[in-house]
Amino acid sequence: MNNSKKILVITPSLPFPPTGAEQADRAYGISGLKNLGYEVKVVVKLVEWQTPEYVKEVGQKLGVEIIPVPYKFSNRTLTRKDRIKKIMLKLSNPLLLDGAALEYAEPEIKRVLKQELRVWRPNIVWFDYTYLWPLYGIVRKQKIPIITRSINYEPVHFLQEDGYTLFNLLKSAPKFFSEFLSSIKSTHVFAITPKEEKIYKRMNKQASVLPLRSLPYCLKKSHPINDKKTLNVFFMGSTYNVSHNRKALEFILKEIAPFMSKHHPNQFLFYILGKKVPENYNEFFKDNVIYKGPLYGNELESFLLNIDLALVPSFFGAGMQQKIFEPLARGIPTITSKRGIADYPFKDRTHVYFAKNKADFINCLLELRDVTKRKKLSQESINLASKLFSMQIISQAIRTAINKLLKT
């Protein structure tokens, strides 16, 4: 039985409430381990707005003990003198120039981890994200297996988001180190896409794929497909302070929506979802474009029932972009960039429509006015997503890796 096996999860800021793909993956990851029958305890970094009382409340709902450790190097709480100390600490140890890793080299979280290893004695330590590597040596010294969950290959993600400048190339160097060190020191690495699995396998042969753990909750058996004059099209970025979401939004607002309004009036209505849209974009929310803001839970479910198409340009960004895979799992006919599929086996014109540029996206939208094509695309995407992202598949991937580690 798995009931006697203990898993200690070390994760960044408490992912509750899960307002984005990254938080949802970690939140469902914690509850998923619990549902698989493992005894779970969580060590989490605590942000300013999360109180110990809130952490306790979340833990009670999950049936999991959560141990909070305050962030030590948040620039919002540091004095100028403290910020200088932080910079000097980074410079004193080049391995910690990846600022995210610095937070896990501080004494308190090391003390908490050592205590849990000594007193609670977990069978496995699960690290969410590769920049937690400063803690790995403590676990390895106790000969406890380490699982690392990667949300993206961070150096590539950083450069794509911030640009391939000389300064950013220098800043990315510590991130390459973080990825390498966490990979070789892990007993098992879970990559988030087949594309990134290939990268991790070069460093750790035990790497395997674990898709976003929120996707099983998005799977549907069918999606309403109706023959309508005006099709409802949506794009949902969790937040637009992320550059790849902002770039996609800008493309829709400046290139696609105006063209459709002028040349194919009243045929497409574009809905934008998500938070932190820059104010200078407000001028575009008119005519055939409506900004809905962030939607969650039942409000989102009700909204999506009336959606005919998902339009998801993906020009850059690493990892697994939920805004692409959630519509596919729901059976919402989806137009996206091939790169965003990240080597998952979705095929053009069978499960999804791929587009490279403005002309492609426009042609795909026009072609999918055909209700028969949308019905076929919807069912095919559901069929494949169910094979890739079901709860059974996700659970089996986790259970297989854990069982293998416990036997060694």
One Martini backbone bead per residue (centre of mass of N, CA, C, O) as a GRO file, in nm:
protein
  408
    1MET     BB    1   0.099   0.034   0.017
    2ASN     BB    2   0.108   0.395   0.004
    3ASN     BB    3   0.033   0.513   0.290
    4SER     BB    4   0.339   0.490   0.420
    5LYS     BB    5   0.426   0.703   0.218
    6LYS     BB    6   0.651   0.983   0.203
    7ILE     BB    7   0.601   1.329   0.088
    8LEU     BB    8   0.813   1.603   0.029
    9VAL     BB    9   0.718   1.933  -0.050
   10ILE     BB   10   0.893   2.180  -0.242
   11THR     BB   11   0.771   2.518  -0.268
   12PRO     BB   12   0.676   2.788  -0.358
   13SER     BB   13   0.443   2.977  -0.341
   14LEU     BB   14   0.136   2.945  -0.255
   15PRO     BB   15  -0.108   2.788  -0.488
   16PHE     BB   16  -0.330   2.973  -0.323
   17PRO     BB   17  -0.503   3.057  -0.545
   18PRO     BB   18  -0.535   2.927  -0.873
   19THR     BB   19  -0.464   3.181  -1.133
   20GLY     BB   20  -0.267   2.982  -1.290
   21ALA     BB   21  -0.087   2.740  -1.439
   22GLU     BB   22   0.136   2.719  -1.225
   23GLN     BB   23  -0.047   2.699  -0.973
   24ALA     BB   24  -0.226   2.462  -1.069
   25ASP     BB   25  -0.007   2.249  -1.092
   26ARG     BB   26   0.071   2.254  -0.787
   27ALA     BB   27  -0.204   2.217  -0.655
   28TYR     BB   28  -0.277   1.945  -0.801
   29GLY     BB   29  -0.020   1.802  -0.707
   30ILE     BB   30  -0.080   1.785  -0.406
   31SER     BB   31  -0.363   1.651  -0.422
   32GLY     BB   32  -0.270   1.410  -0.598
   33LEU     BB   33  -0.085   1.270  -0.392
   34LYS     BB   34  -0.306   1.231  -0.185
   35ASN     BB   35  -0.502   1.062  -0.375
   36LEU     BB   36  -0.274   0.826  -0.407
   37GLY     BB   37  -0.193   0.775  -0.077
   38TYR     BB   38  -0.004   0.979   0.025
   39GLU     BB   39   0.203   1.128   0.249
   40VAL     BB   40   0.180   1.485   0.296
   41LYS     BB   41   0.425   1.751   0.287
   42VAL     BB   42   0.475   2.117   0.310
   43VAL     BB   43   0.713   2.348   0.181
   44VAL     BB   44   0.678   2.711   0.195
   45LYS     BB   45   0.679   3.011   0.056
   46LEU     BB   46   0.603   3.336   0.194
   47VAL     BB   47   0.411   3.585   0.119
   48GLU     BB   48   0.291   3.879   0.231
   49TRP     BB   49  -0.035   3.816   0.187
   50GLN     BB   50   0.029   3.552   0.340
   51THR     BB   51  -0.090   3.395   0.610
   52PRO     BB   52  -0.072   3.159   0.851
   53GLU     BB   53  -0.381   3.122   0.859
   54TYR     BB   54  -0.417   3.059   0.559
   55VAL     BB   55  -0.233   2.814   0.550
   56LYS     BB   56  -0.394   2.647   0.755
   57GLU     BB   57  -0.660   2.641   0.596
   58VAL     BB   58  -0.552   2.496   0.347
   59GLY     BB   59  -0.443   2.243   0.493
   60GLN     BB   60  -0.718   2.148   0.606
   61LYS     BB   61  -0.857   2.106   0.330
   62LEU     BB   62  -0.627   1.897   0.227
   63GLY     BB   63  -0.481   1.728   0.457
   64VAL     BB   64  -0.214   1.918   0.500
   65GLU     BB   65   0.096   1.999   0.598
   66ILE     BB   66   0.208   2.343   0.628
   67ILE     BB   67   0.531   2.501   0.592
   68PRO     BB   68   0.625   2.821   0.655
   69VAL     BB   69   0.859   3.043   0.471
   70PRO     BB   70   0.984   3.331   0.447
   71TYR     BB   71   1.076   3.563   0.252
   72LYS     BB   72   1.406   3.727   0.224
   73PHE     BB   73   1.435   3.872  -0.098
   74SER     BB   74   1.217   4.079  -0.119
   75ASN     BB   75   1.196   4.396  -0.263
   76ARG     BB   76   0.938   4.493  -0.097
   77THR     BB   77   1.095   4.448   0.205
   78LEU     BB   78   1.356   4.586   0.146
   79THR     BB   79   1.605   4.765   0.211
   80ARG     BB   80   1.866   4.920   0.084
   81LYS     BB   81   2.071   4.766   0.255
   82ASP     BB   82   1.958   4.483   0.190
   83ARG     BB   83   2.001   4.496  -0.117
   84ILE     BB   84   2.305   4.514  -0.104
   85LYS     BB   85   2.344   4.244   0.038
   86LYS     BB   86   2.222   4.076  -0.185
   87ILE     BB   87   2.426   4.148  -0.404
   88MET     BB   88   2.679   4.056  -0.249
   89LEU     BB   89   2.593   3.760  -0.219
   90LYS     BB   90   2.590   3.696  -0.518
   91LEU     BB   91   2.889   3.781  -0.575
   92SER     BB   92   3.015   3.569  -0.366
   93ASN     BB   93   2.817   3.359  -0.543
   94PRO     BB   94   2.779   3.271  -0.866
   95LEU     BB   95   2.561   3.037  -0.826
   96LEU     BB   96   2.345   3.284  -0.717
   97LEU     BB   97   2.266   3.471  -0.969
   98ASP     BB   98   2.014   3.319  -0.948
   99GLY     BB   99   1.777   3.464  -0.768
  100ALA     BB  100   1.586   3.223  -0.709
  101ALA     BB  101   1.804   3.046  -0.559
  102LEU     BB  102   1.872   3.227  -0.313
  103GLU     BB  103   1.612   3.157  -0.139
  104TYR     BB  104   1.749   2.842  -0.096
  105ALA     BB  105   2.023   2.944   0.080
  106GLU     BB  106   1.892   2.998   0.336
  107PRO     BB  107   1.880   2.901   0.668
  108GLU     BB  108   1.578   2.838   0.736
  109ILE     BB  109   1.507   2.630   0.512
  110LYS     BB  110   1.734   2.438   0.589
  111ARG     BB  111   1.636   2.380   0.876
  112VAL     BB  112   1.358   2.268   0.805
  113LEU     BB  113   1.452   2.036   0.627
  114LYS     BB  114   1.629   1.888   0.832
  115GLN     BB  115   1.400   1.835   1.033
  116GLU     BB  116   1.214   1.666   0.846
  117LEU     BB  117   1.422   1.444   0.785
  118ARG     BB  118   1.461   1.362   1.087
  119VAL     BB  119   1.152   1.335   1.188
  120TRP     BB  120   0.967   1.242   0.935
  121ARG     BB  121   1.099   1.073   0.711
  122PRO     BB  122   1.102   1.070   0.404
  123ASN     BB  123   1.102   0.893   0.094
  124ILE     BB  124   1.044   1.169  -0.063
  125VAL     BB  125   1.159   1.454  -0.257
  126TRP     BB  126   0.971   1.730  -0.385
  127PHE     BB  127   1.053   1.956  -0.649
  128ASP     BB  128   0.949   2.276  -0.744
  129TYR     BB  129   1.181   2.338  -0.941
  130THR     BB  130   1.519   2.403  -1.031
  131TYR     BB  131   1.597   2.654  -0.825
  132LEU     BB  132   1.618   2.450  -0.555
  133TRP     BB  133   1.918   2.326  -0.547
  134PRO     BB  134   2.045   2.420  -0.262
  135LEU     BB  135   1.884   2.161  -0.116
  136TYR     BB  136   1.992   1.884  -0.231
  137GLY     BB  137   2.234   1.807  -0.045
  138ILE     BB  138   2.067   1.740   0.208
  139VAL     BB  139   1.916   1.497   0.081
  140ARG     BB  140   2.155   1.328  -0.031
  141LYS     BB  141   2.288   1.275   0.248
  142GLN     BB  142   2.019   1.085   0.317
  143LYS     BB  143   1.940   0.909   0.067
  144ILE     BB  144   1.706   1.064  -0.086
  145PRO     BB  145   1.490   1.087  -0.318
  146ILE     BB  146   1.460   1.295  -0.620
  147ILE     BB  147   1.206   1.515  -0.739
  148THR     BB  148   1.171   1.707  -1.042
  149ARG     BB  149   0.972   1.986  -1.138
  150SER     BB  150   0.922   2.120  -1.452
  151ILE     BB  151   0.785   2.413  -1.615
  152ASN     BB  152   1.066   2.493  -1.753
  153TYR     BB  153   1.326   2.595  -1.956
  154GLU     BB  154   1.455   2.874  -1.832
  155PRO     BB  155   1.667   2.998  -2.029
  156VAL     BB  156   1.480   3.005  -2.276
  157HIS     BB  157   1.247   3.157  -2.152
  158PHE     BB  158   1.401   3.414  -2.077
  159LEU     BB  159   1.507   3.491  -2.363
  160GLN     BB  160   1.228   3.503  -2.502
  161GLU     BB  161   1.104   3.720  -2.312
  162ASP     BB  162   1.373   3.938  -2.298
  163GLY     BB  163   1.598   3.861  -2.491
  164TYR     BB  164   1.904   3.843  -2.708
  165THR     BB  165   2.106   3.983  -2.524
  166LEU     BB  166   2.401   4.020  -2.377
  167PHE     BB  167   2.292   4.060  -2.092
  168ASN     BB  168   2.095   3.812  -2.097
  169LEU     BB  169   2.308   3.598  -2.151
  170LEU     BB  170   2.448   3.644  -1.881
  171LYS     BB  171   2.191   3.595  -1.700
  172SER     BB  172   2.145   3.290  -1.808
  173ALA     BB  173   2.385   3.123  -1.702
  174PRO     BB  174   2.275   3.042  -1.414
  175LYS     BB  175   2.030   2.885  -1.534
  176PHE     BB  176   2.188   2.661  -1.663
  177PHE     BB  177   2.307   2.564  -1.400
  178SER     BB  178   2.046   2.495  -1.253
  179GLU     BB  179   1.955   2.279  -1.452
  180PHE     BB  180   2.200   2.095  -1.433
  181LEU     BB  181   2.213   2.046  -1.127
  182SER     BB  182   1.922   1.942  -1.082
  183SER     BB  183   1.941   1.703  -1.280
  184ILE     BB  184   2.197   1.543  -1.164
  185LYS     BB  185   2.060   1.544  -0.856
  186SER     BB  186   1.835   1.384  -0.962
  187THR     BB  187   1.643   1.094  -0.986
  188HIS     BB  188   1.396   1.266  -1.110
  189VAL     BB  189   1.247   1.411  -1.411
  190PHE     BB  190   0.983   1.643  -1.486
  191ALA     BB  191   0.864   1.720  -1.773
  192ILE     BB  192   0.615   1.913  -1.963
  193THR     BB  193   0.744   1.818  -2.242
  194PRO     BB  194   0.874   1.652  -2.506
  195LYS     BB  195   1.076   1.873  -2.582
  196GLU     BB  196   1.206   1.898  -2.286
  197GLU     BB  197   1.280   1.604  -2.239
  198LYS     BB  198   1.526   1.602  -2.432
  199ILE     BB  199   1.697   1.790  -2.258
  200TYR     BB  200   1.695   1.627  -1.984
  201LYS     BB  201   1.813   1.354  -2.097
  202ARG     BB  202   2.107   1.464  -2.123
  203MET     BB  203   2.123   1.477  -1.789
  204ASN     BB  204   1.866   1.267  -1.742
  205LYS     BB  205   1.751   0.948  -1.810
  206GLN     BB  206   1.483   0.972  -1.609
  207ALA     BB  207   1.325   1.138  -1.782
  208SER     BB  208   0.987   1.273  -1.804
  209VAL     BB  209   0.645   1.317  -1.866
  210LEU     BB  210   0.444   1.596  -1.719
  211PRO     BB  211   0.176   1.737  -1.741
  212LEU     BB  212  -0.051   1.937  -1.668
  213ARG     BB  213  -0.239   1.885  -1.366
  214SER     BB  214  -0.510   2.045  -1.470
  215LEU     BB  215  -0.625   1.903  -1.734
  216PRO     BB  216  -0.829   1.685  -1.629
  217TYR     BB  217  -1.036   1.929  -1.547
  218CYS     BB  218  -1.088   2.008  -1.870
  219LEU     BB  219  -1.217   1.767  -1.963
  220LYS     BB  220  -1.437   1.668  -2.230
  221LYS     BB  221  -1.689   1.505  -2.420
  222SER     BB  222  -1.803   1.794  -2.513
  223HIS     BB  223  -1.892   2.062  -2.749
  224PRO     BB  224  -2.062   2.323  -2.850
  225ILE     BB  225  -2.177   2.316  -3.197
  226ASN     BB  226  -2.265   2.594  -3.403
  227ASP     BB  227  -2.466   2.748  -3.648
  228LYS     BB  228  -2.329   3.070  -3.717
  229LYS     BB  229  -2.274   3.393  -3.804
  230THR     BB  230  -2.144   3.458  -3.518
  231LEU     BB  231  -1.830   3.411  -3.384
  232ASN     BB  232  -1.680   3.304  -3.087
  233VAL     BB  233  -1.370   3.442  -2.981
  234PHE     BB  234  -1.077   3.337  -2.786
  235PHE     BB  235  -0.841   3.483  -2.539
  236MET     BB  236  -0.621   3.336  -2.268
  237GLY     BB  237  -0.446   3.514  -2.042
  238SER     BB  238  -0.354   3.531  -1.727
  239THR     BB  239  -0.120   3.753  -1.795
  240TYR     BB  240   0.013   4.079  -1.935
  241ASN     BB  241   0.312   4.081  -1.791
  242VAL     BB  242   0.364   3.876  -2.010
  243SER     BB  243   0.514   3.885  -2.312
  244HIS     BB  244   0.374   3.651  -2.476
  245ASN     BB  245   0.085   3.751  -2.419
  246ARG     BB  246   0.115   4.042  -2.522
  247LYS     BB  247   0.190   3.971  -2.815
  248ALA     BB  248  -0.070   3.817  -2.882
  249LEU     BB  249  -0.267   4.044  -2.819
  250GLU     BB  250  -0.155   4.252  -3.019
  251PHE     BB  251  -0.211   4.083  -3.273
  252ILE     BB  252  -0.518   4.073  -3.243
  253LEU     BB  253  -0.580   4.385  -3.209
  254LYS     BB  254  -0.401   4.489  -3.476
  255GLU     BB  255  -0.457   4.251  -3.702
  256ILE     BB  256  -0.721   4.074  -3.684
  257ALA     BB  257  -0.975   4.232  -3.589
  258PRO     BB  258  -0.969   4.470  -3.797
  259PHE     BB  259  -0.986   4.295  -4.050
  260MET     BB  260  -1.259   4.159  -3.984
  261SER     BB  261  -1.426   4.419  -3.953
  262LYS     BB  262  -1.377   4.515  -4.253
  263HIS     BB  263  -1.406   4.226  -4.433
  264HIS     BB  264  -1.589   4.057  -4.187
  265PRO     BB  265  -1.856   4.155  -4.079
  266ASN     BB  266  -2.022   3.992  -3.813
  267GLN     BB  267  -1.843   3.704  -3.785
  268PHE     BB  268  -1.654   3.817  -3.540
  269LEU     BB  269  -1.601   3.774  -3.182
  270PHE     BB  270  -1.372   3.911  -2.949
  271TYR     BB  271  -1.231   3.760  -2.658
  272ILE     BB  272  -1.076   3.883  -2.357
  273LEU     BB  273  -0.866   3.722  -2.118
  274GLY     BB  274  -0.750   3.855  -1.818
  275LYS     BB  275  -0.482   4.022  -1.662
  276LYS     BB  276  -0.304   4.310  -1.693
  277VAL     BB  277  -0.383   4.517  -1.902
  278PRO     BB  278  -0.270   4.755  -2.073
  279GLU     BB  279  -0.395   5.072  -2.105
  280ASN     BB  280  -0.310   5.116  -2.416
  281TYR     BB  281  -0.535   4.884  -2.507
  282ASN     BB  282  -0.827   5.003  -2.464
  283GLU     BB  283  -0.879   5.120  -2.759
  284PHE     BB  284  -0.946   4.813  -2.877
  285PHE     BB  285  -1.219   4.797  -2.704
  286LYS     BB  286  -1.412   4.745  -2.981
  287ASP     BB  287  -1.662   4.644  -3.160
  288ASN     BB  288  -1.514   4.312  -3.197
  289VAL     BB  289  -1.405   4.379  -2.890
  290ILE     BB  290  -1.386   4.203  -2.567
  291TYR     BB  291  -1.334   4.265  -2.224
  292LYS     BB  292  -1.352   4.032  -1.935
  293GLY     BB  293  -1.123   3.943  -1.789
  294PRO     BB  294  -1.107   3.751  -1.519
  295LEU     BB  295  -1.192   3.399  -1.507
  296TYR     BB  296  -1.365   3.167  -1.280
  297GLY     BB  297  -1.494   2.879  -1.265
  298ASN     BB  298  -1.824   2.902  -1.334
  299GLU     BB  299  -1.786   3.154  -1.509
  300LEU     BB  300  -1.602   3.018  -1.716
  301GLU     BB  301  -1.775   2.778  -1.796
  302SER     BB  302  -2.014   2.943  -1.909
  303PHE     BB  303  -1.858   3.101  -2.121
  304LEU     BB  304  -1.734   2.855  -2.292
  305LEU     BB  305  -2.008   2.742  -2.406
  306ASN     BB  306  -2.012   3.009  -2.622
  307ILE     BB  307  -1.763   2.904  -2.769
  308ASP     BB  308  -1.610   2.845  -3.098
  309LEU     BB  309  -1.309   2.976  -3.065
  310ALA     BB  310  -0.953   2.945  -3.050
  311LEU     BB  311  -0.704   3.211  -3.029
  312VAL     BB  312  -0.337   3.113  -3.023
  313PRO     BB  313  -0.079   3.280  -3.028
  314SER     BB  314   0.282   3.158  -3.053
  315PHE     BB  315   0.600   3.313  -3.057
  316PHE     BB  316   0.678   3.254  -2.750
  317GLY     BB  317   0.784   3.037  -2.513
  318ALA     BB  318   0.793   2.806  -2.272
  319GLY     BB  319   0.663   2.512  -2.218
  320MET     BB  320   0.313   2.485  -2.112
  321GLN     BB  321   0.040   2.630  -2.266
  322GLN     BB  322  -0.274   2.647  -2.145
  323LYS     BB  323  -0.416   2.825  -2.368
  324ILE     BB  324  -0.395   2.574  -2.565
  325PHE     BB  325  -0.479   2.299  -2.403
  326GLU     BB  326  -0.756   2.363  -2.286
  327PRO     BB  327  -0.927   2.381  -2.546
  328LEU     BB  328  -0.853   2.095  -2.644
  329ALA     BB  329  -0.976   1.947  -2.394
  330ARG     BB  330  -1.271   2.082  -2.446
  331GLY     BB  331  -1.327   2.113  -2.771
  332ILE     BB  332  -1.211   2.377  -2.880
  333PRO     BB  333  -1.153   2.515  -3.154
  334THR     BB  334  -0.804   2.552  -3.267
  335ILE     BB  335  -0.574   2.827  -3.312
  336THR     BB  336  -0.219   2.793  -3.374
  337SER     BB  337   0.108   2.745  -3.301
  338LYS     BB  338   0.319   2.489  -3.342
  339ARG     BB  339   0.530   2.549  -3.114
  340GLY     BB  340   0.315   2.531  -2.871
  341ILE     BB  341   0.295   2.205  -2.871
  342ALA     BB  342   0.575   2.069  -2.795
  343ASP     BB  343   0.545   1.763  -2.934
  344TYR     BB  344   0.273   1.708  -2.931
  345PRO     BB  345   0.035   1.491  -3.123
  346PHE     BB  346  -0.080   1.739  -3.285
  347LYS     BB  347  -0.266   1.782  -3.584
  348ASP     BB  348  -0.309   1.927  -3.869
  349ARG     BB  349  -0.655   1.931  -3.941
  350THR     BB  350  -0.740   1.732  -3.692
  351HIS     BB  351  -0.696   1.888  -3.389
  352VAL     BB  352  -0.570   2.146  -3.537
  353TYR     BB  353  -0.474   2.479  -3.624
  354PHE     BB  354  -0.213   2.607  -3.811
  355ALA     BB  355  -0.014   2.916  -3.768
  356LYS     BB  356   0.223   3.185  -3.867
  357ASN     BB  357   0.039   3.426  -3.971
  358LYS     BB  358  -0.192   3.643  -4.056
  359ALA     BB  359  -0.301   3.489  -4.301
  360ASP     BB  360  -0.338   3.218  -4.159
  361PHE     BB  361  -0.534   3.304  -3.935
  362ILE     BB  362  -0.753   3.408  -4.123
  363ASN     BB  363  -0.800   3.146  -4.288
  364CYS     BB  364  -0.880   2.972  -4.047
  365LEU     BB  365  -1.126   3.130  -3.961
  366LEU     BB  366  -1.279   3.105  -4.229
  367GLU     BB  367  -1.284   2.792  -4.245
  368LEU     BB  368  -1.430   2.767  -3.944
  369ARG     BB  369  -1.724   2.835  -4.033
  370ASP     BB  370  -1.744   2.541  -4.068
  371VAL     BB  371  -1.927   2.326  -3.878
  372THR     BB  372  -1.809   2.051  -3.963
  373LYS     BB  373  -1.512   2.113  -3.896
  374ARG     BB  374  -1.559   2.182  -3.596
  375LYS     BB  375  -1.672   1.911  -3.506
  376LYS     BB  376  -1.428   1.738  -3.580
  377LEU     BB  377  -1.211   1.892  -3.421
  378SER     BB  378  -1.334   1.862  -3.142
  379GLN     BB  379  -1.335   1.548  -3.118
  380GLU     BB  380  -1.034   1.497  -3.179
  381SER     BB  381  -0.917   1.661  -2.942
  382ILE     BB  382  -1.053   1.500  -2.720
  383ASN     BB  383  -0.941   1.221  -2.784
  384LEU     BB  384  -0.639   1.296  -2.745
  385ALA     BB  385  -0.646   1.438  -2.468
  386SER     BB  386  -0.750   1.182  -2.316
  387LYS     BB  387  -0.479   1.020  -2.372
  388LEU     BB  388  -0.276   1.247  -2.236
  389PHE     BB  389  -0.468   1.404  -1.975
  390SER     BB  390  -0.562   1.210  -1.789
  391MET     BB  391  -0.577   1.099  -1.471
  392GLN     BB  392  -0.454   0.824  -1.533
  393ILE     BB  393  -0.197   0.926  -1.673
  394ILE     BB  394  -0.087   1.110  -1.453
  395SER     BB  395  -0.084   0.900  -1.222
  396GLN     BB  396   0.099   0.691  -1.364
  397ALA     BB  397   0.350   0.865  -1.394
  398ILE     BB  398   0.392   0.907  -1.090
  399ARG     BB  399   0.381   0.616  -0.983
  400THR     BB  400   0.610   0.496  -1.150
  401ALA     BB  401   0.839   0.675  -1.043
  402ILE     BB  402   0.805   0.614  -0.741
  403ASN     BB  403   0.828   0.305  -0.744
  404LYS     BB  404   1.113   0.299  -0.863
  405LEU     BB  405   1.251   0.455  -0.628
  406LEU     BB  406   1.159   0.256  -0.390
  407LYS     BB  407   1.328   0.004  -0.512
  408THR     BB  408   1.635   0.134  -0.503
   0.00000   0.00000   0.00000
